[in-house]
């Protein structure tokens, strides 16, 4: 990633959450070239990102959408609930209307495709520092198309019964990643029996009869990567 340093002297503390070393290191190098900007912490899983955010209380969190243990979307919801003053910039490799909509519903004000990061990351951070949203033209086109589809009655909203709660999405991700009921229970701080109950309820809610079907659902809905 290369860019010309900005002239801003605003002090910013930024947390980077990405499980890819190259992306994380490149983002860090770019940020640290900006006057007054500091990388106060890094995280490689969604759960670590939430914990680090609560501990460090950064001004901005740069979050990869696809994170192990807890995906970026659900991590963003938890961070915004605990730290409403912290802004979130979401990175993703995917380009769908539903995903863009879900990112903004989670409280993130900026959404950048990884392929565009080297061109727009600094501008996005500057906007978020002023608590203003930042969209690339590509994201704006997707949002506009979504508005048109909704106005014409072609919304791609999930069917009744398909919307999962925050805890249910956490269970789906952990099970889809191959975690046992005990490992799921330990990760969520619940009993094994409760983890089993959540798992069975999710399968019934989604009308699935196997873990393989749950994995396919998780991949299709961008909860985990294939």
SVG drawing of the C-alpha trace seen along z (x, -y; Angstrom):
<svg xmlns="http://www.w3.org/2000/svg" viewBox="-43 -20 48 54">
<polyline fill="none" stroke="black" stroke-width="0.4" points="0.0,0.0 1.4,-3.4 0.0,-6.9 1.2,-10.4 1.2,-11.3 -1.7,-13.7 -1.1,-17.1 -3.5,-16.5 -2.2,-16.6 -5.3,-15.1 -4.4,-12.5 -6.1,-9.2 -5.8,-5.8 -6.6,-2.9 -7.2,0.8 -6.5,3.1 -8.4,6.4 -7.4,8.8 -6.4,12.4 -4.1,12.0 -0.6,10.9 0.2,9.2 -3.0,7.1 -2.6,6.3 1.0,5.2 0.4,3.2 -2.5,1.4 -0.4,0.7 2.5,-0.7 0.2,-3.0 -1.4,-4.4 1.8,-4.9 3.0,-7.2 0.2,-9.7 1.1,-12.4 -0.6,-11.9 -2.1,-8.5 -1.2,-5.6 -2.0,-1.8 -2.9,-1.2 -3.5,2.5 -4.0,5.4 -6.3,8.5 -6.4,11.6 -9.9,13.0 -13.2,11.3 -13.4,12.1 -9.9,10.7 -11.0,7.5 -14.0,7.0 -11.8,7.6 -9.0,5.3 -11.5,2.6 -13.1,2.6 -9.7,2.5 -8.0,-0.1 -11.1,-2.2 -9.7,-3.3 -11.1,-6.1 -11.4,-3.8 -11.5,0.0 -10.4,1.3 -12.2,4.6 -11.8,7.5 -15.3,8.8 -14.1,12.5 -12.6,13.2 -12.3,16.5 -14.3,17.2 -16.5,14.2 -17.0,12.6 -16.4,8.8 -20.1,8.0 -21.0,9.5 -17.8,8.1 -18.8,4.7 -22.3,5.0 -20.7,5.9 -18.1,3.1 -20.6,0.4 -22.9,1.5 -20.1,1.1 -18.3,-1.8 -20.8,-4.0 -18.2,-6.7 -15.8,-4.3 -16.1,-4.3 -15.7,-1.1 -14.3,-0.7 -15.1,2.6 -12.9,4.4 -14.3,7.1 -13.6,9.0 -17.3,9.5 -19.6,7.2 -23.3,7.9 -26.2,5.6 -27.2,7.6 -23.8,7.6 -23.3,3.8 -26.7,3.2 -25.8,5.5 -22.5,3.7 -24.2,0.4 -27.0,1.9 -24.2,3.2 -23.1,-0.4 -20.1,-0.7 -19.9,-4.0 -17.4,-3.0 -17.1,0.1 -14.1,0.6 -13.4,3.5 -9.9,4.8 -8.9,4.2 -9.6,0.5 -7.9,0.1 -4.7,-1.5 -6.7,-4.2 -9.3,-5.0 -8.2,-4.0 -6.7,-7.3 -9.7,-9.3 -12.1,-6.9 -10.2,-7.2 -10.2,-11.0 -14.0,-11.0 -14.6,-8.6 -12.4,-10.8 -15.1,-13.5 -17.8,-10.9 -18.9,-11.1 -19.6,-8.1 -17.3,-7.3 -18.4,-5.4 -16.5,-4.6 -18.4,-5.0 -18.6,-1.3 -20.4,-1.0 -22.6,-3.9 -23.7,-2.2 -24.6,1.0 -26.5,-1.0 -28.4,-2.9 -29.3,0.4 -30.6,1.7 -32.8,-1.3 -34.2,-0.9 -34.9,2.8 -36.7,2.0 -38.8,-0.7 -39.8,1.8 -40.6,4.5 -37.6,6.7 -35.9,6.6 -33.6,9.6 -34.6,9.7 -34.4,13.1 -37.6,15.1 -39.5,15.2 -37.7,17.5 -34.3,17.0 -33.1,14.1 -30.8,15.3 -30.2,13.6 -26.7,12.4 -26.1,15.4 -27.4,17.8 -25.0,16.3 -22.1,16.9 -23.2,20.5 -23.5,20.9 -20.0,19.6 -18.4,21.8 -20.2,24.9 -19.4,24.2 -15.7,23.8 -15.8,27.3 -16.0,26.5 -17.5,29.2 -20.3,28.4 -17.8,28.1 -15.6,25.7 -18.6,23.7 -19.7,23.5 -16.2,22.5 -16.0,19.7 -19.4,18.3 -19.1,18.7 -22.2,21.0 -22.9,24.5 -22.5,27.5 -26.2,28.2 -27.0,24.6 -24.7,24.8 -26.4,28.0 -29.8,26.4 -28.7,23.4 -27.3,25.7 -30.5,27.7 -32.6,24.6 -30.6,23.1 -30.9,26.2 -34.7,26.3 -35.0,22.5 -33.1,22.9 -34.8,26.1 -31.5,28.0 -30.8,31.5 -27.0,31.7 -23.9,29.7 -22.9,29.9 -26.0,27.9 -25.1,25.4 -21.7,25.0 -23.2,24.2 -25.6,21.7 -22.6,20.0 -20.6,19.8 -23.6,18.5 -24.4,15.8 -20.7,14.7 -20.5,15.8 -17.4,17.8 -15.3,18.0 -15.3,21.1"/>
</svg>
